[in-house]
Amino acid sequence: MVVGPGTVSDQVPLAPDPVPGGTAAAKAIEGRSLGRIAWNRLKRDKVAMTGAVVVILLILVAIFAPLIVKLLGDPPNDFHQDLIDPNTLAPKGGTGISADHLFGVEPLNGRDIFSRVVYGARISLLIAFLSTMLSVLLGSTMGVIAGFFGGWVDAVISRLMDIFLAFPLLVFAIALAGVIPDRAFGLSGDALRIAMLIFIIGFFSWPYIGRIIRGQTLSLREREFVEASRSLGARGPYIIVKEMLPNLVAPILIYATLLIPTNIIFEASLSFLGVGIRPPTASWGGMLSEAARFYTIWHFIFFPGMAIFITVLAFNLFGDGLRDALDPKGRR
C-alpha cells in the first residue's frame, strides 16, 4: 500500500541520531545539590579527609573507652606499685612500657597511662563538643538578631560582645572554681565540674562566632531573595528561619569545627592549673600537670601531650578542608 506524503497518522517517527561515542538513547543529565558538590570537593582534599578519619577514630575511642581499656589496658585508677622502683619512684626499666601497658605506667603510683589517655579523651571531647554547641547556639542567635534588625538592637548586642571579649576568662574560671561547693544545682563530683567547665567555656566564647554570623547576616539582609520575601509580606521571624538560616549553615559549621580544638586546649589548660577536672579522674590537662613534676621521665608527658596535639591538629585540618569545600571562593 502506498502512503501519501501528507498523511500525518501514517508517518513513521524518525530514530534519534546516534550520540558520538555513546548509545542512541542519551542519558539524562543528573542534577547535583550544593551539599553533594561540597562533599565532592571535600573528598578530593586528602588532608581534610585524613583529619576527618582521625576525628571519627577519636570519637569512637571516647565512646568505647571501657571496652578498649578492658581489651588493651588496666583500669585507669588501679595502682601497680610492683612496677615502681622504690629508690627512684620511676617505673622499672625507665618507662614500664610492655604488652600489658602500651604507654607505660606513671611514676610514683604505677597507673596505666594508656587507659588514662583513653578515658581522658571522653572528658576532653565531651566538654569541647557541649561547650561548642552552647557557643554556637548563643552566638548564632545573637548574631542573626543583631545583623537583621540593626539599629539599637545591633548596638546593644555588639557592645555586649565587646564586654564578653574583654572579660578575663581564665581569671574568672579560676575564681568560679574556688567558690563553687562540692554539691550544687543537684550535681556533685565530676558531673558538677564538667557542667561548670561547659558553662564557662561555652557561655563566654559565643561572641567569637556571634561577630562572624552578624557580619554574614548584614550581607544577606540586602540580598534580592530577602527583599522579595519582604515585598510578599513576610515577617522578620519567617525571613530569618526560612531565608537566612539556610544560608548561614555553612559558616556556622565551619566555625564550629574550628572552635572545638580551641575549647579542647582551654579545658586542658584549666585542668592543668588545677581548676578543671579533679583527680583521680583522668584528663589530658590533669595528666600534664602531674607530669610536670617528673619532667625527666619523657613518656609521662609525651603521650597526653601527643593526644592533645593530634586531636587539635585533626580538627583544624578538617575545619580548613570543610571551609574550602563550602566556600571555594574564599580559598586563598
Helices and strands as residue ranges (DSSP letters): H 34-44, H 46-63, H 65-72, G 81-83, H 113-149, H 151-166, H 169-179, E 183-184, E 187-188, H 189-203, H 206-220, H 224-231, H 236-238, I 239-244, H 245-272, H 284-291, G 292-294, H 298-326, G 328-330
